[in-house]
Amino acid sequence: MNDKKAKHIIRSYRIIMIGIGVCMLFWIFDSILHIFGFHLGSIIEELFTSDLHEIWMRLWIMCIFIVFSLYTHYTVTKRKQMDEQIRKQNEFLKNILKSLTHPFYVINVNDYSIVMVNPAAKPGGLKEKTTCYALTHKRSKPCGGTDYPCPMKEVKKTKQPVTVKHTHYDKKGNIRKLKIYGYPIFDGKGNVIQMIEYVLDITEHDRLEKQFLQSQKMEAVGRLAGGVAHDFNNLLTVIIGYSEILLMNPTLDNESRNYIEQIKSSGDSAASLTQQLLAFSRKQILQPKVVNLNKLAADIKKMLTRIIGEDIELFTTFEPELGMIRADPAQIDQVIVNLGVNARDAMPGGGKLTIETKNVYLDEKYCASHASMREGWYIMLAVSDTGHGMDEETKRHIFEPFFTTKEKGKGTGLGLATVYGIVKQNGGHIWIYSELNEGTTFKVYFPRIDNTDKELDPGGMKNNLVGGHETILLVDDEEVVRNMIVTTLKTFGYTVLQAENGEEALQIYEQNREQPIHLMITDIVMPGMSGHELVKQLSKKIPDIKVLYISGYTDNTIVHHGILDKGLHFLQKPFMPNVLAEKVREVLDSRNI
């Protein structure tokens, strides 16, 4: 069928329908006249027999009646359309309120009664004149105070949108943090008559924000601790070094020897503390390997049993097919021991200590609630005790250096700070779960690695303690450290040129061009030119020069993520003279890479 024929059929159909409509109108009109006692045929007959005035009167009455009927029909139709539009708008508004996942209220300003509420508010049997403070806070009067500031009062006062925070407790007694937004609704005169209240539960957001701020604070404290450890290591290098040199004197009397040994012992103890500070600040040099946590924990179990004592039962739960991690084994041992000692101190009357390993997959939801974690497979190390537990305030500070809950003189406050630093430096994460009188669990997560190829330990035969006759250029900005190292090196037969900084070292080289320099010992962190930059410049003049870096604090010039760049030699301050002599001989006898 073509378009022209189809249009002709449609037009004919419309004419027929119009004709039927006109007939229907006449029939309806005749029926209406019958109701009032008239007949259409009689009216037409009378139109031709009555006088003109009477005809016009009857026509006017008929016209008025028809117009009134049409107007009534139009009004009723319009009203129905408006009712339908209002119904659709109300349905649209209800759908919007239903879609809101957070509580939404419309509240009268005068009596605080709730006019409208969405399902997310869980109103239950909301009765007339139910107030917002009675429904949401179970209070008998409007909110007020620092914990419950009233948004309604602020809206009435300022006539502006407001935001307040409330602290609530759920049915289980857990703290919930709420952020409440209040928006004023005005009448035609500009007066606030109602308020829209929108409530957000920010408990999780608040917790993540605190985690982030705590992480920033720990980072700042770590930088401070690293700087302090650097300065202390310089002092301890001198104290321990000279003590060792004095003890090498065979003519020393017993009393003097005892005094010097006490000085050296105290220096060693202080060096141990600075090492813990470096561990916390993540400035230690790592020797990472592919390791299995099951093996590390099993190997250290016997030693840990002796440390925690007989009144504490030690249980281990190891996953048989545990994945591998890349970490420094010695540092992981320290993590397990420190967590075990912390558990022992939390159970003075005895208890149970459990060490658990497990393959875990941390999904997006878990990582979203734990700052800095990424979705994926991890190896979990959990250390749990049945001790006295911790309150929220203690948990907030537990990883800070020098924070301790022990009595004075019973602890340094560096044990858990060291654990935190080691875990972070090895790419892991640590979380604490504890309740008062319910015990404590520390959960450590290390990324699982797929490449399980074993790494070989750095080769090289250890030399006996021997000296030499080579020339060494020593660069260190601390005079007392330089003097101690010069004394040590000369004791072992070396020729030493010394400089306070990089610029002076380059000048000394220019002044001694005829004398070959076999080794340069340089501090890393110095004012002006750094040790790494000095090596770059001097290597242009002496391409085959060997270098030994020394420092009490490592930066990112030769160490990246705690791992020493390949082919470089490094000695951590403080060190003893015999250790220095052994390292110097090792570097001199090594091959250049």
Secondary structure, 3 states (H helix, E strand, C coil): CCHHHHHHHHHHHHHHHHHHHHHHHHHHHHHHHHHCCCCHHHHHHHHCCCCHHHHHHHHHHHHHHHHHHHHHHHHHHHHHHHHHHHHHHHHHHHHHHHHCCCCEEEEECCCCEEEEECHHHCCCCCCCCCEHHHHHCCCCCCCCCCCCCCHHHHHHHHCCCEEEEEEEECCCCCEEEEEEEEEEEECCCCCEEEEEEEEEECHHHHHHHHHHHHHHHHHHHHHHHHHHHHHHHHHHHHHHHHHHHHHCCCCCCHHHHHHHHHHHHHHHHHHHHHHHHHHHCCCCCECCEEECHHHHHHHHHHHHHHHHCCCEEEEEECCCCCCEEEECHHHHHHHHHHHHHHHHHCCCCCEEEEEEEEEEEECHHHHHCCCCCCCEEEEEEEEEECCCCCCHHHHHHCCCCCCCCCCCCCCCCCHHHHHHHHHHHCCCEEEEEECCCCCEEEEEEEECECCCCCCCCCCCCCCCCCCCCCEEEEECCCHHHHHHHHHHHHHCCCEEEEECCHHHHHHHHHHCCCCCCCEEEEECCCCCCCHHHHHHHHHHHCCCCEEEEEECCCCCCCEECCEECCCCCEEECCCCHHHHHHHHHHHHHCCCC
